[in-house]
């Protein structure tokens, strides 16, 4: 049996440039980038950063358009508890949590897996949670043109937990609503659904 191999593709020139810069950062911090435990770290860090920012090289609109289908269904479609991992643009530290996304179709539905992919495209960039919420909302609203869209993100920020105020248990919630979700009744239905356990 052949050994397991995990394959990822990276632009060699970009990876090499980032690797060189990470070597310099490690040296500037007072460490020895040539030390055994660190000798491969600059390349690993370069590849990790490219992975974590791959959203810059992806098109969320095309992802949605690739799986839009005509359908007469006109009730709320909710995908909740979508895992979110992003990097704060202020300190380049992670923030992570869950996104809840709903839309009310107006002649078109979209493949369910595409909504989490759209979340990932925008999360895999240097972000602030407020803009991330708005990016997801506006992409779905302008591409799918539904009767309404709702997005709520709940996340913990390492820049608050590890440094600065060092508040380990704080959670930030952001939300955005368009169309029918601006009506209090529809919004309340959405908020009730994301807070309930249907199991």
C-alpha positions as CSV (number, residue, x, y, z in Angstrom):
1,X,0.0,0.0,0.0
2,X,1.4,3.4,-1.0
3,X,2.0,5.9,1.8
4,X,-0.5,8.7,2.3
5,X,0.5,11.9,0.6
6,X,-1.2,15.2,1.2
7,X,-0.8,17.4,-1.9
8,X,-1.2,21.2,-2.0
9,X,-0.2,23.4,-4.9
10,X,1.6,26.7,-4.4
11,X,3.1,29.3,-6.6
12,X,6.8,28.5,-6.3
13,X,8.0,32.1,-6.8
14,X,5.6,33.5,-4.2
15,X,6.3,30.7,-1.7
16,X,10.1,31.3,-2.1
17,X,9.7,35.1,-1.5
18,X,7.5,34.6,1.6
19,X,9.9,31.9,2.9
20,X,12.8,34.4,2.7
21,X,10.8,37.0,4.5
22,X,9.8,34.6,7.3
23,X,13.5,33.7,7.7
24,X,14.2,37.3,8.2
25,X,11.4,37.7,10.8
26,X,12.6,34.7,12.8
27,X,16.2,36.2,12.8
28,X,14.9,39.6,13.8
29,X,13.0,38.1,16.7
30,X,16.4,36.8,18.1
31,X,16.0,33.2,17.0
32,X,18.2,31.2,14.7
33,X,16.3,30.3,11.5
34,X,18.9,27.6,10.8
35,X,18.2,25.8,14.0
36,X,17.0,22.2,13.5
37,X,13.5,22.8,14.8
38,X,13.1,26.0,12.8
39,X,14.9,25.1,9.5
40,X,11.6,24.2,7.7
41,X,9.5,26.7,9.6
42,X,9.8,29.6,7.0
43,X,8.5,27.4,4.2
44,X,5.7,25.9,6.4
45,X,4.7,29.4,7.5
46,X,4.7,30.7,3.9
47,X,2.5,27.8,2.7
48,X,0.2,28.3,5.7
49,X,-0.2,32.0,5.0
50,X,-1.0,31.2,1.3
51,X,-3.6,28.7,2.4
52,X,-5.1,31.1,4.9
53,X,-5.4,33.8,2.3
54,X,-6.5,31.7,-0.6
55,X,-9.8,33.7,-0.8
56,X,-7.9,36.4,-2.8
57,X,-7.5,33.9,-5.6
58,X,-11.1,32.7,-5.6
59,X,-14.3,34.2,-7.0
60,X,-17.4,33.9,-4.7
61,X,-19.8,35.1,-7.4
62,X,-18.7,32.4,-9.8
63,X,-19.0,29.8,-7.1
64,X,-22.7,30.8,-6.7
65,X,-23.4,31.1,-10.4
66,X,-22.0,27.6,-11.0
67,X,-24.8,26.0,-9.0
68,X,-27.9,28.2,-9.4
69,X,-31.1,26.4,-10.3
70,X,-34.6,27.6,-11.2
71,X,-37.0,26.6,-8.5
72,X,-40.4,27.8,-7.2
73,X,-39.5,27.3,-3.6
74,X,-40.1,30.6,-1.7
75,X,-39.5,29.8,2.0
76,X,-36.4,30.5,4.1
77,X,-33.3,28.4,3.3
78,X,-31.0,28.4,6.4
79,X,-27.5,27.0,6.6
80,X,-26.3,27.4,10.2
81,X,-23.2,26.7,12.2
82,X,-20.9,27.1,9.3
83,X,-17.3,27.0,10.7
84,X,-15.4,30.3,10.1
85,X,-11.6,30.7,10.3
86,X,-10.2,34.0,9.4
87,X,-7.2,36.4,10.1
88,X,-7.7,39.8,11.7
89,X,-6.2,42.4,9.4
90,X,-5.0,44.5,12.4
91,X,-2.7,41.9,14.0
92,X,-2.9,38.9,11.5
93,X,-4.1,36.7,14.4
94,X,-6.9,34.3,13.9
95,X,-10.5,34.8,14.7
96,X,-12.9,31.9,14.5
97,X,-16.5,30.9,15.2
98,X,-19.7,30.2,13.3
99,X,-21.7,31.8,10.5
100,X,-25.4,31.4,10.0
101,X,-26.7,32.3,6.6
102,X,-30.3,32.4,5.3
103,X,-32.0,33.5,2.1
104,X,-35.5,33.5,0.7
105,X,-35.4,32.4,-3.0
106,X,-37.0,34.5,-5.7
107,X,-37.0,32.0,-8.6
108,X,-33.6,30.5,-8.0
109,X,-32.0,28.4,-5.4
110,X,-28.3,27.6,-5.0
111,X,-26.5,24.3,-4.2
112,X,-26.3,24.1,-0.4
113,X,-22.5,23.5,-0.4
114,X,-22.0,26.8,-2.2
115,X,-23.0,29.0,0.8
116,X,-20.2,27.6,3.1
117,X,-17.8,28.0,0.2
118,X,-18.8,31.6,-0.2
119,X,-18.2,32.1,3.5
120,X,-14.7,30.5,3.1
121,X,-13.8,32.7,0.2
122,X,-14.3,35.9,2.2
123,X,-13.0,34.4,5.4
124,X,-9.7,33.3,3.8
125,X,-8.6,36.9,3.5
126,X,-7.3,39.5,5.9
127,X,-10.5,40.6,7.5
128,X,-12.5,42.4,10.1
129,X,-15.6,40.6,11.2
130,X,-17.9,43.4,10.3
131,X,-16.7,43.5,6.7
132,X,-16.7,39.7,6.5
133,X,-20.4,39.7,7.4
134,X,-21.2,42.4,4.8
135,X,-19.1,40.7,2.1
136,X,-21.1,37.4,2.4
137,X,-24.4,39.3,2.6
138,X,-23.8,41.4,-0.5
139,X,-22.4,38.6,-2.6
140,X,-25.5,36.5,-2.0
141,X,-27.8,39.4,-2.4
142,X,-26.4,40.7,-5.7
143,X,-25.7,37.3,-7.3
144,X,-28.7,35.2,-6.3
145,X,-31.1,38.2,-6.1
146,X,-33.3,36.6,-3.5
147,X,-36.3,38.2,-1.6
148,X,-34.0,38.5,1.4
149,X,-30.7,37.5,2.9
150,X,-29.6,37.3,6.5
151,X,-26.1,36.7,7.9
152,X,-25.0,36.4,11.6
153,X,-21.4,35.6,12.6
154,X,-20.3,34.8,16.2
155,X,-16.6,34.7,16.7
156,X,-13.8,34.7,19.2
157,X,-10.7,36.9,18.4
158,X,-7.2,35.8,19.3
159,X,-6.1,39.5,19.3
160,X,-8.4,40.0,22.2
161,X,-7.7,36.7,23.9
162,X,-3.8,36.5,23.6
163,X,-2.9,40.2,23.7
164,X,-4.4,43.5,24.5
165,X,-7.3,43.2,26.9
166,X,-6.7,39.4,27.2
167,X,-10.4,38.5,27.6
168,X,-10.6,34.8,26.9
169,X,-14.3,34.3,27.0
170,X,-15.6,37.2,24.9
171,X,-17.5,36.5,21.7
172,X,-18.3,39.1,19.0
173,X,-21.6,38.9,17.1
174,X,-22.2,40.8,13.9
175,X,-25.3,40.7,11.7
176,X,-26.7,41.9,8.4
177,X,-30.1,41.8,6.9
178,X,-31.5,42.6,3.4
179,X,-35.0,42.5,1.9
180,X,-37.6,40.5,3.8
181,X,-35.3,40.0,6.7
182,X,-35.5,43.7,7.4
183,X,-39.1,42.9,8.6
184,X,-39.1,42.1,12.3
185,X,-41.2,39.0,11.9
186,X,-38.9,37.4,9.4
187,X,-35.8,38.4,11.3
188,X,-37.2,37.0,14.5
189,X,-38.0,33.7,12.8
190,X,-34.4,33.5,11.5
191,X,-32.9,34.4,14.9
192,X,-35.1,31.8,16.6
193,X,-34.0,29.1,14.2
194,X,-30.3,29.8,14.6
195,X,-30.6,29.6,18.4
196,X,-32.7,26.4,18.4
197,X,-31.5,22.8,18.5
198,X,-33.7,20.8,16.1
199,X,-32.2,17.4,17.1
